[in-house]
Amino acid sequence: MPNHPLTPLRSLPRRTAAGTALALALGGALAAPASAAAPELSITSQAWGNLFHDGDAVSIRYETSAAAITWRVVDGWGEVVDDGSEPSDGTLSPNVTDTGWYRLEVTATGDGRTSAATTFAILPDTDAAASATGRFGAATHYGQSWDPASMQALTAGGFAQLRDEIYWSEVETQPGVYDWSRARAEFLDSARAQGIRPLLLAGYGNPLYDAGNGPVSPDAVAAYADYAAAMAAEFGDMSTGIEVWNEWDLGLGGNTNVSPEHYVALLAAASPAIAAAAPGLPVIGPAVANLNTDWLERTFQLGALEHLDGIVLHPYSYPVGADALDETLTRIDALVRRYNDGESLPLWITEHGWPTGTNARAVPERQQAADIAKSAVIAAAHDAERYYVYDLVNDGVVDAETEENFGLLHHPDDALGAFTPKPSFAAYAVAGDALASATFAGRDDPLPGLRHLRFDTAAGPLHVFWSDAARTISLEVAGSAEITTMFGAAETVSGGSGAPVLAHVGTEPLYVHGDVTAIGQTAAALTLDPAVAGSPMAGTWTVQGRPDAASAWRLVLPDGTEAAQTTEPGATASTSVTVPAAATAGAYETSARVFEGDRYAGTLRATTTVREPVTLQAAQALTADGASVLRVRVANASATPRALTSLSYIVGATSAQLSAPTTIDADADVVIDVPLDELTEPAAFTATAVVDGSTLTASGRVAPVDAASVQPATHRTITVDGTIDDLGGVAPIAFAANGDADDADQSARAWLTWDEEYLYLSADVADDVHDQPAQGANIWQGDSIQFTVAGGAPGAATTWHEFGMALTSAGPQLYRWLSVDAGAGPVPGAPVAISRDDDTGRTVYETAIPWNLLRGVDPTTSLLSSAAIVNEADGAGRAGFLSWGGGIAGEKDSGQFTAVRLLAPTPVVEPPIEPTEPGVAGGSGSSAPGTATGGGTVSSATAAGTGDARALASTGGSSLLTWLGAAIAASVTAGGLLVMRRTARRS
């Protein structure tokens, strides 16, 4: 079937244990030249896996030939929590005591510099023995020769349960004779000694029966039942249950007998045999991998529920986030009750997780942590019997392979250290600790986009929050409450009647232990302007006062700097603040504590982007005449001139030194276009600049652009209201039907346009029946549109954005499955409008994606790549689709996208002013730039530069996409077009 966003791409189960290049402008930071005499440096664990518990002193060993080192510790939010410089003595003991996940970065200095890093976690001090009978565990592969040393992480994390396999073919090599010695030696004896309880998978074929295929003959079925029963008798005293096979529906273990009928026959034989051998031991199945078909329901119709004590699910949704699990558990429970006389059965989630890495379907490590923690909360809210994260340890070190990067811990060969924690390990441990004694008490959505789940625990009420987008909420609490972050840092706040408690809520779960009596939105916020590394950051602090009393407020920044302001009753106040300079470029996040008088009221968080004072960027672009070039840009954002002594590039096997000015003025840049007209296949590139003696590099990929197939995108603002704008003169997208589509039932026209703020997609679809039963991540199953946006030419990008829009029962929805730097889910800040006319059988789709949400796509290059499909459904799921380009419904492949050229704006020619109307232009009214007037659209954007010297975007304080009128100077040198300019002054 086509590869939709939820299809798990997983390898076969038996394995032997063993920097994204973007097509956008990649920034390179100033770095010291490498030295041949750089000192040696390595970091080793003092505590196993660098796993510590509350109250432990953190200590990490290192070896170096340098006399001194510098170091810093960064927490899970990217904040530096401790740093220092010291003579080398082989041991680092940072002053870090809060529960959480951390990254230690060490630099050894001598004649040169060498850097190394590792991770560590400070975990809640939980009762490991109690967790062995709790809800949470992790999938492992000790039966596939994993190093059993990692097993101690289960007790350290407070989820002392594992799910593993004992292979039939290894246990029974002679008919009717079972040898458990290998399984005992591999992991079961060790698990018993550590108090870890296993869920055992009875699985995969045995060459003694049915030639090793899935057992379907009477003899093979009976032999499998005997093997499963013998396993239950041998290990029933320590096991949590027996799982009958694994993902039969996908044919795992070389099984080709994948029908529901075959599975139910196997289950009907194995279940009573297991029950007789180990009374009371749960028999669970069917371990379904694909929950988007009727395979599971068919097993219920065939009587599977008569033989099961629990339903096994593998509800993978990656890269879609954890909220999809909520819907899946609700749906499966309803299905069970439909075939079980209205009664539920326990749900066992025995595999679930998200891969990290550079694959298009991977997620950032922090998102993996958030999704796993939220899934633990959702599983507890549905009273799932068990929840096992897949899996405990990364299966490899290749970032591009999803199957190698599901782990909570790093692989033994990882450069960060064997079995050291990923952020998800700490987040899962914190979630398990918070939910250890939790009983679900209810849920509500008190504000749009805000989740609120309530639990009763032995320590009192527990409230768990998360949101579609970062926000600050105001809580009213009775007395005091403890607010705990995803990584376990806890603070106690005091409230009371009319005393607001401020809580920052984002896509990560926030745990509030206490009696919360009211939840509201607040204007309180901390915002930061974009900044330059090494320079103080400007920000704004806003506070919302009490409704009936004046208040005095203090803001305390991490370095101890304070700001103060007062509010009158019911008033909101704001003041400017200065935040200490960030040392490095990139995404920056910080927090600040808020006090009302002496009362600690909570924490505000702020994020911004920090750039280097001098950066080198390189990206594929299209010139004003449509020629493909590699655009190399050196930008000086500092207040002082910089010396540019060298600028060069390599594209594939071609390299050259570029002629460039020797000085880059303050707030200015140098841009050179390198022609790519002879490029015949995708190629890697590297650009190198030497500025003030330091070397900068930028790298990525370029690909050929077929001029004949380029889709033009006109510069035109669209009013997103569900009505097609006047698109005269705009080239439409040409769709083609796939093999399953019904041409007579469906047709579509679509248009891509753009302006300085948005990329627009408009579509007019003819379809006699509108069918969209789903919402969110599953909208692809009904009438909908999916589309991709990637930077550069087709095939250049390794990560990209994939969106979908649909008219659902809850209204128009825009959903994101893939992105370069954000999680899957709704797309805040992107308007969408969809209208349906059943009389004419037409559906109009319109959306506007802000450029700032399209990381990896630089509109100043005039080049991106895209594809789209129009899904068709008439009541029985997706029946086919129309497509423009490829790489969506089949294999995820940016090489199948279509190149899109962003056409320059057309100059607006103002009519002459009539003498009778002095000072008035354009009639009696006026409109804001880019807003609709009457039936059309007016844009006030100025035209791009003339000729080959096309103006580029400003990098100063004005809008990034403000087009400059003409280049200050232009000359063709070293095969490239040189453009020098001074950027707008920063405000």
N, C-alpha and C positions, 0 to 999 in steps of 0.2 A: 504494500500500500504506500501512497505518498508519505514522505517524511514530514509530518505536521509538527508544530512546536512542542508537543508533549511526547513524541515517540522516543523512548529511551534507546540510546545507541550504546549498547553494552556488549562486552565480549563474552565468550563462553566462560563458564565458571572456573575451570581448572587452570591455574596459572602457577608459575614458579616465581617466588619472591625475588625479587631482585632490587626576554624583554620584547614584549609585543612590538612588532614593527608596524607602525601606522602609516597610512598613506596621507596623513595630514602633515602640517609643519611640525616637526619634532624639535623641541627645544633642547639645546645643549648648554650645560652650566659651565662657568669658568672653572677649570681644574688645573692643578699643577702638572707640568710635564712628567711623564713616567721616568723613573730613574732605574738604571741597570743595577744600582747598588741598594735597591729598596730592601728594608729589613724583612726577615721572616716573621710570620705571625700566625698562630692558630689558637682556636678556642676549644676547650673541652669541658664536658659537664662534670661538676662535682657532685651534685645530686642527680640521680638517674633522670634522664630526659629533661633536666632543668625544671622539674616539677616540685614546687614548694607548697607549703600550707600556711594558713594564717598563724603568725607567731614565729615562723622559721626565719632565720637570717639568710638572706640571699647571698650566695657565694659561688663564683664561677671562675674556673681556672683558665689560664692562657699560657702560651709559650711564645717568646719573641726574642730576637737577637738585638732589638733596639733597647736603648737605655731608658726610654720613657714612652708612655702611651697617653693618648687622650681618648675619652670615651663619653658616651651619652646613652641614656635609657629613654626610650620613647614608648608611650602607652598605646593602647588599642585605638585611641582617637587621634594619634599622631602628635600628641603633646610631649615635649621633653620634660620628664619628671625628675631627672637627676643627671648631672654630668660632672666631668672633672678631668684633671691632668695629674699624672703622678709618675714617679720612677717605677720602672718595671720590677715587680716582685713575684709575678706568677699567679696572683689571686686578685680578683676584683670583688668588692663587697659594696655594691651600691646601696644607698639609703632608700630602699623601696619597700614599703610595708603593706600597702593597700592590696586587697584582693584584686586580681586582674591579670591581663595578658600584656607582655612587654617584649620589646626588641632591644637588645644590647648591641651597640655599634662601637667598635674599637679601632683606633688608628695608631699604628706604631710609626714613630718618626726617627729618622737617622739621616743618612745621606739622601734618602728618599722617603716615600710614604707607602705603607701597606695597610689595607683595611680588611676587617673581617666582622662578621655579625653572627648572632645566635638569637634564639627566642627563649623566654621562660615564662612561667605562670605561677602566681600565688593563688591557691585554690581554697575554697571553703573547707573547713575541717569537718568532714561528714562521717557518718557511721557507715563504714563500708559493709559491715555484716548486714545491717538493715537494708542497704541498697541492693543486696543480692536477692531480696524478695520483693523489690519495688517494681516500678513501671519501666525503668530505663536501662538500656544496654547498648552494645555496639556489635555490628557484624564484623567477623574476623575471618581469616583464612589460614589458621594454623594447620588445618587439614591439607593445605596446599604448600606446606613447608615454610610458613612464616616463622620468624624467630620468636619463640615463646617469651623472650624477655619483655616484649611489649605488653604482656598480659597484666603486669603490675600497674599499668596506666589505668586499667578498669577500676581497681580499688582506689587508686590515688584520686581519680576523678569523681568517685562516689556513684558509679554505675557498674557494679560488680556482676554484670551478666554479659554473656557473649552468645552469638549465634554462629555456628560453624557446621561443617559437613563431615560425615564419616562415610567414605566412598564404599559402596557395595562391592565394587570390583576389587578393592583392596582387602576387604574383610573376608569375603567368601571366594577363595581361589579353588576350593574343592567343593562340590555340591554338598550342602548341608553342614559344612564345617566352617565355624566363624572364629577368626583370630582378631582380637581387639588390641593386640600389643602395640601396633603402630599408632593407633589413635590415642592410646594411653600415653605413649612416650611423646607424641607430638604436642599434646596439650591437655588431655583430660586429667592426668595425674597432677599436673601443675595447677590446673584449675581447682581441683578438689583441695589441694594443700593451701591455696590462697582464699578459699571460701567463695570462689566464683562459680556461679551456676550457668550451665550451658543450655541453650536451646539447640537441639540436635536435628540436623537435616538428614533424612534418609533418602539418598538420591543417586541418580544416574545409573546408566546401564551396566550390566555385567556380561562379559563375553560368553559366560556359561549359558546364557539364556537369551533367546531371540537375537543372537549375534551382537549383543551389546546395545541393541536399540531399546527404546522405551518398552517396558514389558507389556505385552498385550495378549500373548498366548496364555492358555490356562496354566501351563506349567510355569511360565515366567512370572505370571501374576502371583501364583501361590508361593513361588520362591522369594519374590520381593516381600510379600507379607511375612514370611518366616524370618527374613533378615531384619525387617523393621521391628518385629516382636522380640527378636533376640537382642537388638539394641536397647529396647525399652527395658528388658529384664536386666541387662548388664549395667545400665546407667540411670535407670528410673529414679533412684534415690537422690541423685544430684541434679537431674535435668529439670528444666521448666516445662518441657513438652517435646513431642516428636512432630516435625514438619514433614508431611508426605510429599516428597519430590519438591522441585524448585522450578518455577516458571515453565511448567509443562506447555503452556500456550505458546511460548516462544521456541520450544524445541531445545532447551538447554540440555547439555550433556550428550549431544549428538542424537537426540531423540527426533525421529521424524513422524512418530505417531501422536500428533498434537491435538487430536479431536477431544472435545469435552467428554464424549462417550467413553473413550479409552481411559481418560483420567478417572472418571467416576467408577468405572469397573475396578481399577487399581485401588482406589480409596475404599470401596466396599469390601475388598478382601483384607486390606491392611489394617483398617480401623479396629475391627473386633479382635484381630490378633494382637494388636498393641494393647488394647484394653484388658485382654485376658492376661497378658504377661506383666503388666504394671497398672493395676486398677487405680483410677484417679489421675493418671498422667494424661494431660491434655493431648488430644490428637487434633492437629490443625492443618489447614489447607485452604484453597488450592494453590496459594502462592502465585497469584496472577500478576503478570508484568504489565499487560496492556489493558487498562480499565476503560478504554474508550471503544470497546467492541462488546458484543453480546455473549462472549465466551463464558464469562462468569455466570451470567444469568442462566445460560444453557445448562451449566453444571447443577444449578439449583433446581431447574426443571426436571433434571434427571435423578434427583434425590440425594445430592451431595450433602445437604444439611442434616440428613439422618445419621451421617457418619462423622460429623465434625463437632468438636468442642469449641472451636474458634475459627474465625475467618482470617486468612492470611492475605495481606495486601502489600504491594510494592508500588505505592502511589507517587512515583517519580514525576516531577513536573519541570525539572530544570531546563532552562534558566528561570522559568516562572517561579515566583516566590511562594512562601509558605501558606499564604491565604488560600491557594488552590487546594491544600490538604483539607481545609475546613469543609469546603463544598464536597470533596470526594467522600469524606467520612459520613457526612449527612446522607449523601446519595446511596452509598453502599449499605448503610444501616437500614434505610427505607427499603432497599431491594431485599435484604435479608428478611425483614418483617413481612414483606409481601408473600414470601414463600415459606414462612415459618409461623403461621397462625398468629401474626401480629407480635411475635416475640423477637427481641434482639438476641444476637449471639456476640460473645466477646470478639473485638477486633484486635488482631495481632499485626502490627506494622513491622515486618521483619527486615525490610530494606527501605531506606529512604535517605536521600541526601542530595548534595550539590557538589559538582566538581569545581575546583579552582583552576587557574592556569590561563593560557592564552587562546584556547579553542573558542570558536564563535559561540558555543553553548555553555562555556564556563562562566563563573561569576567571580567577582573579587573576593578575597579572603574575608573581609569584614562582612560582606553580604552573606557568605556561607555561614558565618557565625550567627548572624541575625536570623536567617531562615531556619537553621537547626534549633536555635533557642525558641523561636516562635512555634515551630512544629511540636516541640515538647509541650508547650503550653496548650496548643490545640489538641494534641493527643490526650492530655489530662482533662481538658474540657469535655471531650467526647467519652471519657472514661475508657479509653483503649486499654486492653489488658497489658500489652507490652508495646514499647517503641524502641527499635534498634536502629541507630544511625548506621548508614553504610558510608564508609567503614572506619575502623579504628586508625589504620595507618595507610598513608599513601602507598600505592603499589609500584611507584617508579619515580623518576625524576625528570621525565620529559613533559614540559609544561603544556605542549600542544595536545597531549593525549588525555582525554577526559577520564578514561578508566584508571589512570595512574594518580589522580588527584582528588579523589573523594575523601581522603583521610582526615581525621582530626589531628593526627601527628605526622611529622615529616618522615619521609623514607629513611632507612638506615644510612643510605649513601648521600643524603641531602647535604648541601654545603652549609646549611644552618645547624647541622648536628643531628645525630641519630635520635629519632623518636622525640625530638623537641616539639613543643606544642604549636599548632596553628591557632589563630584566634578562636576558632570554633570549639577547640577543646575546653578552653576556659569558659566560653559562653554556655556550652552544654552542661558543664559541671555546676555552674551557677544556677541554671534553670532547674536541674535535677534537685539541687539543694533547696531551692525555693518551693518546689512542688512536692517534696518528699512526703508530706502528710496532707496534701491538699485534696479537698473534695469540691467539685465544681458547684458554684452557688448561683451562677447566672451571668448574663452578658447584655450589653447594650452598645449602641453607637451614639454617645452623648453629643458629639459634634460631627459634622460631615468629614468623612475620611479618617475618623478616630476610632480605634478598636478598644474596647474595655471589657475584660473578662474578670470575673470575681470568683474567689475561692475562699473556703473556710480551711484554716490550718490549725495545728496545735498551738501556734503562737498568736492566733487571732486572724482577722481578715487580711486577705492578700488581694491586691488589685494589680492587674497587668495591663499596660497600655502600649500601643504602638500606632503609628499614623502613616498615611500614604506619603506625606511630606513633612519635613522638619517644622515644628511649631512649638510655641510655649503655651501651656495650659495653666489655668488657675484652679487649684484644689482647695476646698474647704475641708479641714480635718478636725476631728474632735481630739483635742489634746495635741499629741505629737505623732509623727509618723516617720518611718525609715524608708528612704528612697534609695533603691539599689539599681545600678546600671547593669547593662548586659554582661559586663565583665566582672561585676561583683563589688565595685566601689560603692560604699554605703555612707549615707549622711542622714542625720536626724534633724528634722525640721519641726518647728512648733507652729501651731495654727490657732484655731478657735474661731468664734463667731466673727465674721467680717474681716478676719486676718488671712489674706490670701497666701497660699503656698504655691510657689512657682515651680513648674516641672517642665523640663525640656523633653519633648517626645518626638521621635523620628521613626524611621523604619526599623530600628532596633527595639526590642522589648524593654520596658521600664517597669520595675517591680516596686510597688508601694505597699508596705506593711503598716496597716493602721486603719482607722475608721474614717473613710472618705465619705463625706455627707453631701458634697456638691462638686460638680465639674463644669468649668466654663472656659470660654476663650478669653484671652487677655491681650492688650496691646503691648505688654512688657516684652522687650526684645533688646538684643545686642547685635548690631550689624557692623561689618567691616568693609571698607572700600578695597578694591584691588590694590595690591602693594608690590613694592620692589624689595627683594632680599637685601637686608642690611640697613633699610630705612624704616623708621617708626611707621606704624600703621594708623590711619585715621579711622575712627568709628563713631557710631551713635548709640547711646544708651537711652532707651525709652522705658518709662515706668508708668503703670496705671494705678492711680491712688484708690484708697477706699471710697466707697460711695458716700459715706456719711461723716468722714473725719479727715482732717489734714494729717499728712505723714511726712516724716523725714527719712530719706532713703540713702543708702550707701552701696556702692558697687566696688568690690575688691577683686582686682585682677590677679592672675597667678603670681606675678612678681611682687605683690603687695601694694601696688599702686592703687589709690582709691579715687573715686569720684562721688560727688554728693549732689542731691537735688531734693526739692520738696514738692509735694502735690497738695492742692486744695481739694476739698471734698468733691468726688466725682470727676476729677480732672486727670488729664494725662500730660506728662512732662517729658521733654527730651533734652539731652545735652551731649556735646561732643566729648569724646574720649580719645586718648592716644594709647595704643597698645605697643609694647616693645617690639622691636624689629625681629622678623623671622630670619633665621640664619641661612635657610635653604629655600629654594624655589619649589613650587608645587601647590597642591591643595593644602590649605592651612586651616586648622580648627583649634579653637580655644574655648575656655569656659571662664565664668566669673561668678562670684558669690554675691548674692543680694541680701542686704539687711534692712529691715524696717526698725529704726532705732537700734536696740540691741538684739532684736529677734531675727534669727536666721530664717529667711523666707524662701530660699531655694537657689537654684543655679540657672544661669542663662548660658547658652552656647552660641558661638558665631563661627561662620566659615567664610573663607575668601580664597582667592587665587594669588599666589606670590610668584612673581617672575624674577629671573636673574637680571642684574643691571645690564648685562650684555648677553644677547642670545643669538644663536645661529639656528635658522630654520630652513628647511628645504621641503618642497612639495611639488608634485606634478601639477601643471596648470595649463590653461588654454589662453593664448594671447588674443588681442582684439580681432585678429583675422582668423582665429580658430586653430592656429598652429600649436602643437603639443610641445611643452618645454618643461624642464626642471627649473623651478624658481628658487633661487638661493638668496636668502635674506639675512644680513647681519644688522641687528637693531641695538642701538644704545639708548637705554631708558634712563641712564644716569644723568646727573647734572654736569658732568665733565667730559671733554673730548677723550676718545680712546684711539690708540694706535692699532691699525690693521696692517699687519706685516705679511700675511699670506692668506689666500683664499683659493681652494681647489676642490675638485670633485672627482668621484669615480662612479661610473654607471656601467654595470656589467664589466666588460673588459676594457672600457674606454676611460681614460683619465686625462685631466688637463689642469693647468694652473690658470686661474682667472685674473685678468687685470682689474684692479680695483683701487680706489683712492687709499692713501696711506693713513688717513685720519677719518674717523667717524665722529661728527660733531655731537654735542650733547643733544639729547632728544631727537636724534636723526637715525636714518638707516641707509643701507646700501642694498640694492636689489639687482640681481643679475639673472637673466633667463638663458638657460642652456638648451638649445634645440634638441628635440628627441625624434626628429623626422625619420631617422634611420633605425629606430628601435623596432625589432621584429618579434620580440617575445618579452614576457615579464622579466625584470631584472632588478637586482638590489642596487641601491645607491648609497654613497656616503659623501657628505660634504664636510670639509675641514677648514677651519679658520684659526688663525693665531692672532689674538687680541691682547695687547699689553703683555706679551710673552706667555700667555696661557692658551692652551689648545681647546677649541670647542669642536664638537662633532655633531652631526645630525644624520640619521640614516632612515631608510625605509625602502619602499618598492615603487617602481614605475611600471607601466604596461603600455603596449601600443594602443592608439586610439584610431579606430576606423572612422574616418570623417564621414563616410556615406551613411553610417548607422547611428550617428550622434543624434540624440533627441534634444531639440532646442527647448529651453525654458524661458519664456518671456518675462521681463521685469514688469510685473503687474500685481497690485494688491487685490486680494479677494475679500469680500465681505462674507464671513462664515456664518450663514444663516439658513442653509438648506435650500437655497435657490441659486441656480447656476447664474453666475455673472455674465456680462457681455464679454465673451472670449474670442471675439472676432480678431483674426490675424494670429491667433495662438495655435501652434501646431498640436494636434491631438495625439495621444498615445494610441498606437495600433495594437489591439489585442488579437490573440490567436486562440482557438479552442483546443483544449487537450483531448485526448482520445475518449474520455468519458463524458465530455460536455455535450449538452443538447443545444446545437446552434439555433434551433427553432424556438427554444424556450428562453434564451438569454443572449443579450448583446450588451456592449458597453462602450462608452467613450470616456476618456479621461484626459486631464490637462495638468501639467506641472508648471507653476509660475513661482515667482519669488519677489521679495523686496528686501530692504535692509534688515528687517526683523524676523521674517518668516520664510519658510519654504512651504508652498501651498500645493495641495492635491485636491482637485475637483473631479468628480465622476458622475456620469449620468448612465444608470444601468436600467435596461429593459428586462423585466423578469415577470412572468405572469403570476407567480406565487411567491410571496415573501415568507420565508421560514427561518426564524432565528430563535431556537429554544434556549440557547446558552447565554452566559455572560462571562466577562473577564477573559481568562486564559483560553477558554473553550469556544470563543466566538467563531473560530475557523470552521467549526462543525456545521454552521448554518450560513445563510446569505451574509456575505461580508466581503471586505477588501483587505488584503494583506499587501504591504509594500515595504521595500528596503531602501535605505539610504547609506551609501558608503563614500568615503573620501577617495579621490583619485579616479583613475581609469579602471574599467572592469578587470578584476583579477589582482589588483594591487593591494587591496585591503585584506587583512587577515581577521579583523573584527569590524562589525558594522551594526547598524540599527535595523530592527524589523518591527513594524507596527501593524496593527489591524484596527479597523473601525467597523462597527455594526450597529444597526438599530435593534436594540434588545427590549425586553419587557420592562426594563428599568430606564429606557430612553437611549439616546445615542451614547456610545462608548468608544473611547480610543484606548487601545491597549498596546503595551510594548513587551515583546518577547525577548528581543536581543538588543544589547546596547554596548557601547565601548566602555562606559564607566558607571552606569546606573543599573539598578536592579530591574527585573521584570515587574510589570504592574501597570496601573493607570499612569497617565502622563500629565501631572499637574502643570498648568501654564500653557497647555496646547488646546486651543478651542476646537470643537468638533460639532458639526451640525449635520443631521441626516433627516430627510423627509421622504415619505412614501405616499404615492398616489395609487391606490388599488384600482381605481377606475381606468387609469391609463397603463397600469402595470409598470410604473417607473419609480426608481429610487435614486435620489440625489445624495451624494456623499461629499462633504467638504471638511477639510481640516487644515490647520496651520501649525506647523512644527517650528518652534523658535530655534534659531540657529544656535543659541547657547545651550540647547539640549542635544545638539548633534555633534558631540565631540568627535574629532577625527574628520570632520567635514569643514573645509575652509572656503566660504563663498567667494573670498577675494581671488581664489585661483580660477574661478569660473568653471570648475570641473568637479563633477561628482558622478557616481554610478548608482543605478537604481533598477528595480524590477517590481512588478506588481502582479497579483492574481485577483480575480473576482470569483469568489467561491459561490457555488450553486447548490441549493438544497430545496427539496420539495416535500419534506416531512420524514425522510428516512436517513438523515445525516448528509454529509457532503457527498454530492453525486458527481461532481466534476468542477472544472473551473476554466475560466479564460485567463490567458497569461500574456504578459508583456515581459520579455526576457525570461530568465530562469533562475535557479538557485534558491527557490523558496519552498515549493511543495515537494520537490525531490531532494536531492542532495543539497545541503547548505553550501553554496559555492559562489563567491563574489565574481568569479570569472564568467559566470553566465549572466551577469547584470548588463545593462545597457549604459553607455556613456551619455551623460547629460551635460549640456553646455548652458551655463547661465548667461543669457544675452544681456548686454549692457543696457542701462536705461535709455530711453529715448529722450532727448532734450525737450523740455517744455518751452515752447515759444510763446511768450506773453504778447497779446495784441497791443497795438499802440494805444496810448492813453488819449482819449478824446479831449479836445480842448475844453469842452463843456463840463467835463468831469475831472477836475484836477485832483491828482493824488490817488485816483481810484483805478484799480486794474481788475479786469475779469468780472465786471458786473457789480451788482449790489451786495453780493454775499461773498464769503470766503470759506474754505474748508481746510482742515488740518492736513498736513502732508500725508498722502496715502489713504485718505478717507474717501468714501464714495459720495458723489454728488449726482443727484438724479439717477439715471439708469446706468451710469458708467463709473469709471475709476480714474482719479487724478493723482499723479505722483509728482512730487516736487524735487525728486532726487536729481542731481546734476549728472551730466554725461561723463563717461570715462574719457581718459585722455585720448588724443587723436593719434593716428598712425600707429607705429610700433611701440611708442612710449605710453603704454596704457597705465593710467593712474592706479595705484594700489590702495589698500585700506590704511587708515591712520591707526597708529598704535598708542596714541596719546590719550588724553582725557576725554576727547570727544568720541562719538559713536565709532565702534570698530569698523563699520561699513560705510562711513562717510567718504564718498568718492572724491579724490582730489582732481582739480581741473586739468593740470598738465604736469609732466615731470619737470623738475628743476633742471636736470641735465640728463642727456641720454647719448650713449655712444655704443657701438657694437665692438666688443673686444673679446679676444680668445673664444670666438664662436658664441658669445653670449651678448644679450642686450643689457646694458648697465643703466640703472635708474637710481639717481641719488635724490633724497628728499629730506626735509626736516619735518618731523612729526609735530602734531599740535602740542602745545604746551600743556602740561598737566595742570589741572585746576587745584 
